[in-house]
Amino acid sequence: MAEIDFEHFLAIDIRVGTVSRAEAFPEARKPAVKLWVDFGLEIGEKKSSAQITEYYDYDTLVGKQVMGVINFPPRQIGPFMSEVLILGFMDTNGSVILAVPDKPAPDGSSLC
């Protein structure tokens, strides 16, 4: 993997937000969930499609804090416009585990 300098890292705006709504996304090519995430007053609520169906149920996602890249351009995924990239890690089976803060953080807080 190519190295980047610190300026490239600073260009990525990673924030924490709280899932306010989660729904099935049956139109997605791969199993996915539609998420609405509250990133606080400055940024507001943003939508995302996330392939997190292995470990997460809709009702357990609501209220969960997640991390997302908020400065990527929106991306059309089927009939849904994804506005942020929710971050996670793949396990040994290729299923996604969400990247989350280990303690509550104010919505909209930046990764530092």
N, C-alpha and C positions, 0 to 999 in steps of 0.2 A: 504494500500500500504506500502511496506517495505521501511524503511529509508535507505538512502545511505550516505556514508561520502563524504567529499569534493573531495577527490582523485578520486572517481568514476565519479563525475561530470566533473572534469578536463579531464578525459579520452575521453569525448565526444567532438568532434571537430565540432562546429557549426559555419558556415561562411555565409556571405551574398554574393549573386551573382545576376547578371542581366540576365533575360531570353532573349536569342538571337534567339530562334526558338521555335515554338509550333505547334504540329500537332495532328490530330485525332489519336486515338488508337483503331480502331474497333475490333482488335483481343483480347483485354482485356476482362476478365470475367465480371468486373464491369465497368461502363462508366469511361474512363480515358483519359488523355492527355499525349502525349509524349512531354517532355521539354528538351531543351538544355540550360544549364545555364553557363554563364561565371563567374568563380570564381577568375578572375584576373590572372596575369602572373605566380605566384608561383604554382597555382593549375590547371589553364586552364579551358577548357569547359568540363562539365560533363553532362551526360544524366540522366533523371529520368522519371518515370511514376507517375502521380499524379491523384488522383480521385477528380478533382476540376471542374467538368463539370457544376455544378449547377450555379455557380456565375461568371465563367470566360470564355471569348471567346478567340480563338487563337490570333486574332489580338490585343486584349487589353493586353494579357500576354507579348507580345514582348516588351522589354524595362522595364518591371516591376522588381523591386528588390524583391527577396525571400530569405528565410533562409533555410539552409540545413545542415544535418549531413553528413560530407564528409568522415568520417573514418569508416563507416560500409562497410562490404564486398559487392561487386557488387551482384545483384540478378537478375536472369533470370525471366522475366515476359512475358510469351508467346514467341514471336519471338524477344523481345526487352530486352537488358541488361540495367538495371537500376543501375546507379553508385552512386547515392546519394539519401538520404531521404529528400524530401522537407517537411517542417514543416507547420502544420496548426492546426486549432481547429474545432471541430464539433459544428454545431449549434443545436438547439432543434429538427430539422428534420433529423439530421445525415449527412447533407451536410458539406463539408469542406470549411473553410475560411482560406486563407493563412496567415501565420505568416510573417509579413513584418516589416522592420524598418520604423519608422514614419518620418524619414528624410533620404535623400540620404547618403549612406556610400560607401567607396571605396570597389569595388569588392574584395572578399577574406578576408575582415575584420572579425575578430573573435568575437564571443559573449563574453562579459566580465561581 
